[in-house]
Amino acid sequence: MATPDPTPDRHGGGRVAAVERRVEWHDTDAAGHQHHSAVLRWAEDAEAELLRRHGLSHLFGRTPRVRHEVDYRARLRFGERVLARLWVVRVGRASLQYAFTVHGEAGLAAEGRVVVAHAALDAPAATPWPDDVRSTLDAVAGVGGR
């Protein structure tokens, strides 16, 4: 990256997942900069990294998005390198909230939050986190002994 990510790692111990990507042609829109959905894909790439790192890959397909918000701060152009960082903010009974940032070569380009719910396979609604998953998520979020 031309400019390092200035966001401090307030979530040490492997709690922040980061992925570096390049803005590809399919990531841009008619205005010539990133399409809004590209930022969410990069955040999801970081989420996948976080889940794999902590042995939670079995959650793929079991955590539907229920809410997201993004503040776009700068444009990202085709070919530009980006760094997406994501961490767990809060773990609820059957949901969790991530926060993320996306930095381009000139600095912060987007920041936001995503709320996901846990849904056991074939469950008609959200279901509580299994105890072992909850313990891992609490550790990733930096929450002590619940």
DSSP file with accessible surface (Angstrom, degrees, kcal/mol):
  #  RESIDUE AA STRUCTURE BP1 BP2  ACC     N-H-->O    O-->H-N    N-H-->O    O-->H-N    TCO  KAPPA ALPHA  PHI   PSI    X-CA   Y-CA   Z-CA
    1    1 A M              0   0   52      0, 0.0    81,-0.1     0, 0.0   104,-0.0   0.000 360.0 360.0 360.0 140.1    0.0    0.0    0.0
    2    2 A A        +     0   0   78      1,-0.2   103,-0.1    79,-0.1   104,-0.1   0.895 360.0  32.0 -67.3 -39.6    1.3    3.5   -0.8
    3    3 A T  S    S-     0   0   62    101,-0.1    -1,-0.2   104,-0.1   104,-0.2  -0.980  92.1-124.9-119.9 124.2   -0.1    4.8    2.5
    4    4 A P        -     0   0  102      0, 0.0   100,-0.1     0, 0.0    -2,-0.0  -0.297  35.8 -93.2 -66.1 155.0   -0.3    2.5    5.5
    5    5 A D        -     0   0   31      1,-0.2   100,-0.0    98,-0.1    98,-0.0  -0.529  34.6-160.4 -65.7 119.5   -3.6    2.0    7.3
    6    6 A P        +     0   0   94      0, 0.0    -1,-0.2     0, 0.0    97,-0.0   0.554  55.0 112.5 -83.6  -4.2   -3.6    4.6   10.0
    7    7 A T  S    S-     0   0   30      1,-0.1    -2,-0.1     2,-0.0    94,-0.0  -0.513  70.8-125.8 -70.7 122.7   -6.3    2.8   12.1
    8    8 A P        -     0   0   85      0, 0.0     2,-1.7     0, 0.0     3,-0.1  -0.359  19.4-113.8 -67.4 148.8   -4.7    1.5   15.3
    9    9 A D        +     0   0   91      1,-0.2     3,-0.4     7,-0.0     6,-0.1  -0.629  47.2 163.2 -83.5  83.8   -5.0   -2.2   16.1
   10   10 A R        +     0   0  144     -2,-1.7     2,-0.3     1,-0.2    -1,-0.2   0.525  69.7  61.0 -76.2  -6.6   -7.2   -1.7   19.2
   11   11 A H  S  > S+     0   0   34     -3,-0.1     4,-0.8    76,-0.0     5,-0.4  -0.522  77.6 170.1-122.2  63.0   -8.1   -5.4   18.9
   12   12 A G  T >4  +     0   0   30     -3,-0.4     3,-0.7    -2,-0.3    -2,-0.1   0.211  45.4  66.5 -63.9-173.0   -4.8   -7.2   19.2
   13   13 A G  T 34 S-     0   0   76      1,-0.2    -1,-0.2     2,-0.1     0, 0.0   0.828 129.8 -57.0  68.1  31.1   -4.2  -10.9   19.6
   14   14 A G  T 34 S+     0   0   32      1,-0.1    -1,-0.2     2,-0.1    -2,-0.2   0.670 103.2 126.5  77.9  15.1   -5.5  -11.8   16.1
   15   15 A R    <<  +     0   0   82     -4,-0.8     2,-0.5    -3,-0.7    73,-0.5   0.643  59.6  66.8 -82.2 -15.8   -8.9  -10.2   16.7
   16   16 A V  S    S-     0   0   15     -5,-0.4     2,-0.4    71,-0.1    71,-0.2  -0.930  70.1-158.0-105.3 128.7   -8.7   -8.0   13.5
   17   17 A A  E     -A   86   0A   0     69,-2.6    69,-2.3    -2,-0.5     2,-0.4  -0.885  12.2-171.9-102.0 139.0   -8.7   -9.8   10.2
   18   18 A A  E     -A   85   0A  44     -2,-0.4     2,-0.4    67,-0.2    67,-0.2  -0.990   8.8-177.3-132.9 139.6   -7.2   -7.9    7.2
   19   19 A V  E     -A   84   0A  13     65,-2.3    65,-2.8    -2,-0.4     2,-0.5  -0.993  15.8-145.1-133.0 141.7   -7.2   -8.7    3.5
   20   20 A E  E     +A   83   0A  88     -2,-0.4     2,-0.3    63,-0.2    63,-0.2  -0.906  27.2 165.7-106.3 135.4   -5.6   -6.8    0.7
   21   21 A R  E     -A   82   0A  99     61,-2.4    61,-3.2    -2,-0.5     2,-0.4  -0.873  31.4-123.2-136.5 171.9   -7.3   -6.6   -2.6
   22   22 A R  E     -A   81   0A 111     -2,-0.3     2,-0.6    59,-0.2    59,-0.2  -0.946  33.7-109.3-118.2 140.1   -7.1   -4.6   -5.8
   23   23 A V        -     0   0    0     57,-2.9    56,-3.2    -2,-0.4     2,-0.2  -0.601  43.3-158.5 -68.1 114.0  -10.0   -2.7   -7.3
   24   24 A E    >   -     0   0   86     -2,-0.6     3,-1.8    54,-0.2     4,-0.3  -0.521  30.0-103.5 -92.1 166.5  -10.9   -4.8  -10.3
   25   25 A W  G >  S+     0   0  184      1,-0.3     3,-1.8     2,-0.2    -1,-0.1   0.906 122.4  54.8 -57.0 -41.5  -12.8   -3.6  -13.3
   26   26 A H  G 3  S+     0   0  138      1,-0.3    -1,-0.3     8,-0.0    -3,-0.0   0.636  99.0  64.7 -70.2 -10.5  -16.0   -5.4  -12.2
   27   27 A D  G <  S+     0   0    4     -3,-1.8     8,-3.8     7,-0.1    11,-0.3   0.496  92.6  80.6 -85.3  -6.6  -15.7   -3.6   -8.8
   28   28 A T  B <   -E   34   0B  22     -3,-1.8     6,-0.2    -4,-0.3     2,-0.2  -0.596  65.0-148.6-102.1 162.9  -16.3   -0.2  -10.5
   29   29 A D    >   -     0   0   53      4,-2.3     3,-2.3    -2,-0.2     6,-0.1  -0.524  44.2 -77.7-116.4-172.0  -19.5    1.5  -11.6
   30   30 A A  T 3  S+     0   0  117      1,-0.3    -2,-0.0    -2,-0.2     5,-0.0   0.716 125.8  63.3 -63.5 -20.0  -20.4    3.9  -14.4
   31   31 A A  T 3  S-     0   0   57      2,-0.2    -1,-0.3     3,-0.1     3,-0.1   0.523 115.5-113.6 -82.5  -5.8  -18.9    6.8  -12.5
   32   32 A G  S <  S+     0   0   35     -3,-2.3    46,-0.6     1,-0.3     2,-0.2   0.550  83.9  88.5  88.9   7.1  -15.4    5.1  -12.7
   33   33 A H  B    S-F   77   0C  31      1,-0.2    -4,-2.3    44,-0.2    -1,-0.3  -0.697  89.5 -49.6-126.5-176.9  -14.9    4.4   -9.0
   34   34 A Q  B     -E   28   0B   9     42,-1.7    -6,-0.3    -6,-0.2     2,-0.2  -0.191  53.1-123.2 -56.9 139.6  -15.8    1.5   -6.7
   35   35 A H    >>  -     0   0   64     -8,-3.8     3,-1.6     1,-0.1     4,-0.8  -0.582  27.7-114.4 -75.1 146.8  -19.4    0.2   -6.8
   36   36 A H  H >> S+     0   0  109      1,-0.3     4,-0.9    -2,-0.2     3,-0.5   0.844 114.3  58.7 -55.3 -33.3  -21.0    0.4   -3.3
   37   37 A S  H 3> S+     0   0   39      1,-0.2     4,-2.0     2,-0.2    -1,-0.3   0.772  91.0  69.9 -71.1 -22.3  -21.2   -3.4   -3.2
   38   38 A A  H <> S+     0   0    0     -3,-1.6     4,-2.4   -11,-0.3    -1,-0.2   0.907  94.5  55.1 -62.9 -39.4  -17.5   -3.9   -3.6
   39   39 A V  H <X S+     0   0    0     -4,-0.8     4,-2.1    -3,-0.5    -1,-0.2   0.918 108.1  48.5 -60.9 -42.1  -16.8   -2.5   -0.1
   40   40 A L  H  X S+     0   0   33     -4,-0.9     4,-2.4     1,-0.2    -1,-0.2   0.886 109.2  53.2 -67.3 -35.9  -19.2   -5.0    1.4
   41   41 A R  H  X S+     0   0   85     -4,-2.0     4,-2.2     2,-0.2    -2,-0.2   0.921 109.0  49.0 -63.6 -42.0  -17.5   -7.9   -0.5
   42   42 A W  H  X S+     0   0    9     -4,-2.4     4,-1.9     2,-0.2    -2,-0.2   0.903 110.4  50.7 -66.1 -37.9  -14.1   -6.8    0.8
   43   43 A A  H  X S+     0   0    4     -4,-2.1     4,-2.3     1,-0.2    -1,-0.2   0.912 109.8  50.7 -63.7 -39.7  -15.5   -6.7    4.3
   44   44 A E  H  X S+     0   0   85     -4,-2.4     4,-2.6     2,-0.2    -2,-0.2   0.863 105.5  56.0 -67.1 -33.3  -16.9  -10.2    3.8
   45   45 A D  H  X S+     0   0   55     -4,-2.2     4,-1.9     2,-0.2    -1,-0.2   0.923 109.5  46.5 -61.1 -42.1  -13.5  -11.4    2.6
   46   46 A A  H  X S+     0   0    0     -4,-1.9     4,-2.5     2,-0.2    -2,-0.2   0.887 109.9  54.0 -67.3 -37.8  -12.0  -10.2    5.9
   47   47 A E  H  X S+     0   0   10     -4,-2.3     4,-2.8     2,-0.2     5,-0.2   0.932 107.1  50.8 -60.3 -44.7  -14.9  -11.9    7.7
   48   48 A A  H  X S+     0   0   14     -4,-2.6     4,-2.6     1,-0.2     5,-0.2   0.914 109.9  50.4 -60.4 -40.9  -14.0  -15.2    6.0
   49   49 A E  H  X S+     0   0   70     -4,-1.9     4,-2.5     2,-0.2    -1,-0.2   0.925 110.8  49.1 -61.9 -44.2  -10.4  -14.7    7.1
   50   50 A L  H  X S+     0   0    4     -4,-2.5     4,-1.5     2,-0.2    -2,-0.2   0.936 112.4  47.2 -62.0 -46.0  -11.4  -14.1   10.7
   51   51 A L  H  <>S+     0   0    3     -4,-2.8     5,-3.3     1,-0.2     6,-0.4   0.921 113.6  47.7 -64.5 -43.8  -13.7  -17.1   10.8
   52   52 A R  H ><5S+     0   0  140     -4,-2.6     3,-1.7    -5,-0.2    -1,-0.2   0.927 108.4  55.1 -61.4 -45.1  -11.1  -19.4    9.3
   53   53 A R  H 3<5S+     0   0   99     -4,-2.5    -1,-0.2     1,-0.3    -2,-0.2   0.827 112.9  42.3 -58.4 -32.6   -8.4  -18.1   11.6
   54   54 A H  T 3<5S-     0   0   54     -4,-1.5    -1,-0.3    -3,-0.2    -2,-0.2   0.180 117.5-106.0-104.9  17.2  -10.5  -19.0   14.7
   55   55 A G  T < 5S+     0   0   57     -3,-1.7     3,-0.2     1,-0.1    -3,-0.2   0.787  85.2 121.3  69.7  29.0  -11.8  -22.4   13.5
   56   56 A L    > < +     0   0    5     -5,-3.3     3,-2.4    -6,-0.2    -4,-0.2   0.078  21.4 121.6-113.0  25.1  -15.3  -21.1   12.7
   57   57 A S  G >   +     0   0   51     -6,-0.4     3,-1.9     1,-0.3    -1,-0.2   0.778  63.7  73.3 -59.0 -25.2  -15.5  -22.0    9.0
   58   58 A H  G 3  S+     0   0   92      1,-0.3    -1,-0.3    -3,-0.2    -2,-0.1   0.644  82.8  71.3 -66.5  -9.9  -18.6  -24.2    9.8
   59   59 A L  G X   +     0   0    3     -3,-2.4     3,-2.8     2,-0.1    -1,-0.3   0.650  67.7 115.2 -79.2 -13.9  -20.5  -20.9   10.3
   60   60 A F  T <  S+     0   0   89     -3,-1.9    -3,-0.0     1,-0.3   -12,-0.0  -0.352  85.5  17.5 -57.2 129.1  -20.4  -20.2    6.5
   61   61 A G  T 3  S+     0   0   77      2,-0.1    -1,-0.3    -2,-0.0    -2,-0.1   0.427 114.4  78.3  87.3  -1.1  -24.0  -20.3    5.3
   62   62 A R  S <  S+     0   0   76     -3,-2.8    57,-2.5     1,-0.1    -2,-0.2   0.214  78.0  68.5-121.5  12.4  -25.4  -20.0    8.9
   63   63 A T        -     0   0   12     -4,-0.3    55,-0.2    55,-0.2    -1,-0.1  -0.570  65.2-172.2-133.7  71.0  -24.9  -16.2    9.5
   64   64 A P        -     0   0   66      0, 0.0    53,-2.2     0, 0.0     2,-0.3  -0.319  30.6-109.6 -63.4 146.8  -27.3  -14.3    7.3
   65   65 A R  E     +B  116   0A  80     51,-0.2    51,-0.2     1,-0.1     3,-0.1  -0.588  36.2 174.2 -74.9 135.4  -26.9  -10.5    7.2
   66   66 A V  E     +     0   0A  91     49,-2.8     2,-0.3     1,-0.4    50,-0.2   0.548  66.5   4.0-117.0 -14.7  -29.7   -8.6    9.0
   67   67 A R  E     +B  115   0A 136     48,-1.4    48,-3.0     2,-0.0    -1,-0.4  -0.943  57.4 175.4-166.2 143.3  -28.3   -5.1    8.8
   68   68 A H  E     -B  114   0A 101     -2,-0.3     2,-0.3    46,-0.2    46,-0.2  -0.987   4.5-173.6-148.8 151.7  -25.4   -3.2    7.4
   69   69 A E  E     -B  113   0A  75     44,-2.3    44,-1.9    -2,-0.3     2,-0.4  -0.991   5.3-171.6-142.5 142.5  -24.4    0.5    7.2
   70   70 A V  E     -B  112   0A  24     -2,-0.3     2,-0.6    42,-0.2    42,-0.2  -0.999  14.1-156.0-137.7 133.6  -21.5    2.0    5.3
   71   71 A D  E     -B  111   0A  77     40,-3.4    40,-1.9    -2,-0.4     2,-0.6  -0.961  18.6-149.7-105.6 117.8  -20.0    5.5    5.3
   72   72 A Y  E     +B  110   0A  94     -2,-0.6    38,-0.3    38,-0.2     3,-0.1  -0.798  22.6 170.6 -91.1 124.7  -18.2    6.1    2.1
   73   73 A R        +     0   0  136     36,-3.3     2,-0.3    -2,-0.6    37,-0.2   0.684  60.1   5.2-107.1 -28.5  -15.3    8.6    2.6
   74   74 A A  S    S-     0   0   45     35,-1.7    -1,-0.3    33,-0.1     2,-0.2  -0.985  74.2 -99.9-155.2 160.1  -13.3    8.5   -0.6
   75   75 A R        -     0   0  151     -2,-0.3     2,-0.4    -3,-0.1    29,-0.1  -0.591  25.2-151.6 -85.2 147.4  -13.4    7.0   -4.1
   76   76 A L        -     0   0    2     -2,-0.2   -42,-1.7    28,-0.1     2,-0.2  -0.980  16.1-149.5-118.6 130.5  -11.4    4.0   -5.0
   77   77 A R  B >   -F   33   0C 109     -2,-0.4     3,-2.3   -44,-0.2   -54,-0.3  -0.622  31.3 -77.2-103.4 158.4  -10.3    3.7   -8.7
   78   78 A F  T 3  S+     0   0  114    -46,-0.6   -54,-0.2     1,-0.3    -1,-0.1  -0.191 118.3  18.0 -49.9 131.7   -9.6    0.7  -10.9
   79   79 A G  T 3  S+     0   0   25    -56,-3.2    -1,-0.3     1,-0.3     2,-0.1   0.219  91.4 133.8  89.7 -14.5   -6.3   -0.9  -10.1
   80   80 A E    <   -     0   0   28     -3,-2.3   -57,-2.9   -58,-0.1     2,-0.3  -0.419  56.2-123.7 -71.4 142.4   -5.9    0.7   -6.7
   81   81 A R  E     -A   22   0A  78    -59,-0.2    24,-0.3    -2,-0.1     2,-0.3  -0.672  30.5-169.4 -85.6 139.4   -4.9   -1.5   -3.8
   82   82 A V  E     -A   21   0A   1    -61,-3.2   -61,-2.4    -2,-0.3     2,-0.5  -0.939  15.9-150.2-129.2 152.9   -7.2   -1.6   -0.8
   83   83 A L  E     -AC  20 103A  29     20,-2.6    20,-2.7    -2,-0.3     2,-0.5  -0.987  12.2-165.0-123.9 118.6   -6.9   -3.0    2.7
   84   84 A A  E     -AC  19 102A   1    -65,-2.8   -65,-2.3    -2,-0.5     2,-0.4  -0.907   6.1-172.9-104.4 131.7  -10.1   -4.2    4.4
   85   85 A R  E     -AC  18 101A  23     16,-2.6    16,-2.2    -2,-0.5     2,-0.3  -0.973   3.9-179.8-124.8 140.3  -10.0   -4.8    8.2
   86   86 A L  E     +AC  17 100A   2    -69,-2.3   -69,-2.6    -2,-0.4     2,-0.3  -0.996   4.1 170.7-142.7 143.7  -12.8   -6.3   10.2
   87   87 A W  E     - C   0  99A  17     12,-2.2    12,-2.4    -2,-0.3     2,-0.4  -0.971  38.5 -99.2-148.5 160.3  -13.4   -7.1   13.9
   88   88 A V  E     + C   0  98A   3    -73,-0.5    10,-0.3    -2,-0.3     3,-0.1  -0.703  32.6 177.3 -83.1 128.2  -16.1   -8.3   16.2
   89   89 A V  E     +     0   0A  55      8,-3.4     2,-0.3    -2,-0.4     9,-0.2   0.836  65.9   1.8 -95.5 -44.6  -17.7   -5.4   18.2
   90   90 A R  E     - C   0  97A 114      7,-1.4     7,-2.7    53,-0.0     2,-0.5  -0.997  55.0-151.0-151.8 139.7  -20.5   -7.2   20.1
   91   91 A V  E     - C   0  96A   2     -2,-0.3     5,-0.2     5,-0.2     2,-0.1  -0.964  21.6-174.7-114.0 121.8  -21.7  -10.7   20.5
   92   92 A G        -     0   0    9      3,-3.0    37,-0.2    -2,-0.5    -2,-0.0  -0.355  44.7 -85.4-100.6-172.3  -25.4  -11.1   21.3
   93   93 A R  S    S-     0   0  170      1,-0.2    36,-2.1    -2,-0.1    41,-0.1   0.910 122.6  -1.2 -62.0 -42.8  -27.5  -14.2   22.1
   94   94 A A  S    S+     0   0   10     34,-0.3    24,-3.2    22,-0.0     2,-0.3   0.174 130.6  47.6-135.8  16.0  -28.1  -15.1   18.5
   95   95 A S  E     - D   0 117A  30     22,-0.3    -3,-3.0    31,-0.1     2,-0.3  -0.908  56.4-156.6-146.2 172.2  -26.3  -12.3   16.6
   96   96 A L  E     -CD  91 116A   1     20,-2.2    20,-2.4    -2,-0.3     2,-0.5  -0.985  12.7-135.5-151.6 158.3  -23.1  -10.4   16.4
   97   97 A Q  E     -CD  90 115A  40     -7,-2.7    -8,-3.4    -2,-0.3    -7,-1.4  -0.969  16.2-166.3-119.2 127.7  -21.9   -7.0   15.1
   98   98 A Y  E     -CD  88 114A   4     16,-3.1    16,-1.9    -2,-0.5     2,-0.3  -0.813   4.9-156.3-101.5 153.6  -18.8   -6.5   13.1
   99   99 A A  E     -CD  87 113A   5    -12,-2.4   -12,-2.2    -2,-0.3     2,-0.3  -0.922  18.2-179.8-120.2 152.4  -17.1   -3.2   12.3
  100  100 A F  E     -CD  86 112A   3     12,-2.4    12,-2.3    -2,-0.3     2,-0.3  -0.987  17.9-159.6-149.1 158.5  -14.9   -2.7    9.3
  101  101 A T  E     -CD  85 111A   7    -16,-2.2   -16,-2.6    -2,-0.3     2,-0.4  -0.968   5.8-157.7-132.2 151.8  -12.7   -0.2    7.5
  102  102 A V  E     -CD  84 110A   0      8,-2.9     7,-3.0    -2,-0.3     8,-1.9  -0.990  12.8-168.3-129.6 121.5  -11.5   -0.1    3.9
  103  103 A H  E     -CD  83 108A   3    -20,-2.7   -20,-2.6    -2,-0.4     5,-0.2  -0.914   1.1-167.0-110.3 138.3   -8.4    2.0    3.2
  104  104 A G  E >   - D   0 107A   1      3,-3.0     3,-1.5    -2,-0.4   -22,-0.2  -0.393  49.6 -77.7-103.7-169.5   -7.2    2.9   -0.3
  105  105 A E  T 3  S+     0   0   69    -24,-0.3     3,-0.1     1,-0.3   -23,-0.1   0.763 132.5  46.5 -65.8 -21.7   -3.8    4.3   -1.3
  106  106 A A  T 3  S-     0   0   95      1,-0.3     2,-0.3  -104,-0.1    -1,-0.3   0.391 121.4 -96.3-100.8   1.7   -4.9    7.8   -0.1
  107  107 A G  E <  S+ D   0 104A  14     -3,-1.5    -3,-3.0  -104,-0.2    -1,-0.3  -0.841  81.7  16.4 123.4-158.1   -6.4    6.7    3.2
  108  108 A L  E     + D   0 103A  56     -2,-0.3    -5,-0.3    -5,-0.2     3,-0.1  -0.315  50.7 166.3 -60.6 125.1   -9.8    5.8    4.7
  109  109 A A  E     -     0   0A   0     -7,-3.0   -36,-3.3     1,-0.4   -35,-1.7   0.686  63.7  -1.6-110.4 -29.3  -12.3    5.1    1.9
  110  110 A A  E     -BD  72 102A   0     -8,-1.9    -8,-2.9   -38,-0.3    -1,-0.4  -0.985  53.0-176.2-160.5 151.7  -15.1    3.5    3.8
  111  111 A E  E     +BD  71 101A  63    -40,-1.9   -40,-3.4    -2,-0.3     2,-0.3  -0.982  22.6 134.1-148.0 150.6  -16.1    2.3    7.3
  112  112 A G  E     -BD  70 100A  10    -12,-2.3   -12,-2.4    -2,-0.3     2,-0.3  -0.961  39.4-105.4-171.9-171.0  -19.2    0.5    8.5
  113  113 A R  E     -BD  69  99A  95    -44,-1.9   -44,-2.3    -2,-0.3     2,-0.4  -0.980  17.0-162.8-139.3 149.2  -20.9   -2.1   10.5
  114  114 A V  E     -BD  68  98A  12    -16,-1.9   -16,-3.1    -2,-0.3     2,-0.5  -0.999   5.9-156.4-134.1 132.7  -22.6   -5.4    9.7
  115  115 A V  E     -BD  67  97A  19    -48,-3.0   -49,-2.8    -2,-0.4   -48,-1.4  -0.948  14.8-175.9-109.1 129.4  -25.0   -7.4   11.9
  116  116 A V  E     -BD  65  96A   0    -20,-2.4   -20,-2.2    -2,-0.5     2,-0.3  -0.897  13.0-144.9-119.9 153.7  -25.4  -11.1   11.3
  117  117 A A  E     - D   0  95A  11    -53,-2.2     2,-0.5    -2,-0.3   -22,-0.3  -0.832  18.9-120.4-111.2 154.1  -27.7  -13.6   12.9
  118  118 A H        +     0   0    8    -24,-3.2     9,-3.0    -2,-0.3     2,-0.4  -0.829  32.1 179.8 -91.1 130.8  -26.9  -17.2   13.7
  119  119 A A        -     0   0   22    -57,-2.5     7,-0.1    -2,-0.5     3,-0.1  -0.930  21.5-139.0-134.5 108.0  -29.4  -19.5   12.0
  120  120 A A    >   -     0   0   39     -2,-0.4     3,-2.5     5,-0.3     5,-0.1  -0.293  49.5 -74.4 -58.3 152.0  -29.0  -23.3   12.5
  121  121 A L  T 3  S+     0   0  107      1,-0.3    -1,-0.2     3,-0.0   -59,-0.1  -0.219 118.7   3.8 -53.1 133.9  -29.5  -25.2    9.3
  122  122 A D  T 3  S+     0   0  171      1,-0.2    -1,-0.3    -3,-0.1    -2,-0.1   0.547  93.1 142.9  66.6   9.6  -33.2  -25.4    8.4
  123  123 A A    <   -     0   0   32     -3,-2.5    -1,-0.2     1,-0.1     4,-0.1  -0.620  49.5-143.7 -78.7 139.1  -34.2  -23.1   11.3
  124  124 A P  S    S+     0   0  140      0, 0.0     2,-0.3     0, 0.0    -1,-0.1   0.624  79.9  12.6 -77.9 -11.9  -37.0  -20.7   10.4
  125  125 A A  S    S-     0   0   66     -5,-0.1    -5,-0.3     1,-0.1    -2,-0.0  -0.893 103.7 -53.6-150.2 178.5  -35.5  -17.9   12.5
  126  126 A A        -     0   0   52     -2,-0.3    -7,-0.3    -7,-0.1   -31,-0.1  -0.246  51.1-159.8 -60.0 146.3  -32.4  -16.9   14.4
  127  127 A T        -     0   0   33     -9,-3.0    -9,-0.3   -33,-0.2    -1,-0.0  -0.943  26.4 -92.4-128.0 150.3  -31.0  -19.4   16.9
  128  128 A P        -     0   0   69      0, 0.0   -34,-0.3     0, 0.0   -35,-0.1  -0.226  48.8 -97.5 -59.5 151.1  -28.7  -18.9   19.9
  129  129 A W        -     0   0   12    -36,-2.1   -34,-0.0   -37,-0.2   -11,-0.0  -0.449  43.5-106.4 -63.6 138.0  -25.0  -19.4   19.3
  130  130 A P     >  -     0   0   53      0, 0.0     4,-3.0     0, 0.0     5,-0.2  -0.354  34.8-109.8 -59.8 150.7  -23.8  -22.9   20.3
  131  131 A D  H  > S+     0   0  142      1,-0.2     4,-2.4     2,-0.2     5,-0.2   0.876 117.2  48.8 -54.5 -44.4  -21.8  -22.6   23.6
  132  132 A D  H  > S+     0   0  106      2,-0.2     4,-1.9     1,-0.2    -1,-0.2   0.906 113.5  46.8 -66.5 -37.8  -18.4  -23.5   22.0
  133  133 A V  H  > S+     0   0    1      2,-0.2     4,-3.1     1,-0.2     5,-0.2   0.933 110.9  52.6 -67.4 -43.3  -19.0  -20.9   19.2
  134  134 A R  H  X S+     0   0   49     -4,-3.0     4,-2.8     1,-0.2     5,-0.2   0.918 108.1  51.0 -58.5 -44.6  -20.1  -18.3   21.7
  135  135 A S  H  X S+     0   0   79     -4,-2.4     4,-2.0    -5,-0.2    -1,-0.2   0.925 112.6  46.3 -59.7 -44.0  -16.9  -18.8   23.8
  136  136 A T  H  X S+     0   0   45     -4,-1.9     4,-2.6     2,-0.2    -2,-0.2   0.936 113.2  48.6 -65.5 -46.4  -14.8  -18.4   20.7
  137  137 A L  H  X S+     0   0    2     -4,-3.1     4,-2.5     1,-0.2    -2,-0.2   0.904 109.8  52.3 -62.1 -40.5  -16.7  -15.3   19.5
  138  138 A D  H  X>S+     0   0   12     -4,-2.8     5,-3.4    -5,-0.2     4,-0.6   0.916 110.8  48.2 -61.0 -40.6  -16.4  -13.8   23.0
  139  139 A A  H ><5S+     0   0   63     -4,-2.0     3,-0.8     3,-0.2    -2,-0.2   0.915 111.0  50.0 -65.5 -42.5  -12.6  -14.4   22.9
  140  140 A V  H 3<5S+     0   0    6     -4,-2.6   -52,-0.2     1,-0.3    -2,-0.2   0.886 112.3  48.0 -63.2 -36.8  -12.4  -12.8   19.4
  141  141 A A  H 3<5S-     0   0   18     -4,-2.5    -1,-0.3    -5,-0.2    -2,-0.2   0.577 116.6-116.5 -79.2 -10.3  -14.4   -9.8   20.7
  142  142 A G  T <<5 +     0   0   41     -3,-0.8     2,-0.5    -4,-0.6    -3,-0.2   0.767  63.1 150.0  80.3  25.1  -12.1   -9.5   23.7
  143  143 A V      < -     0   0   43     -5,-3.4    -1,-0.3    -6,-0.2     2,-0.3  -0.799  39.2-135.1 -93.1 131.7  -15.0  -10.2   26.1
  144  144 A G        -     0   0   64     -2,-0.5    -5,-0.0     1,-0.2    -1,-0.0  -0.627  55.9 -33.0 -91.2 145.0  -14.0  -12.0   29.3
  145  145 A G              0   0   87     -2,-0.3    -1,-0.2     1,-0.1   -10,-0.0   0.592 360.0 360.0  14.4  83.2  -15.8  -14.9   31.0
  146  146 A R              0   0  173     -3,-0.2    -1,-0.1   -11,-0.0    -8,-0.0  -0.710 360.0 360.0 -88.9 360.0  -19.5  -14.6   30.3
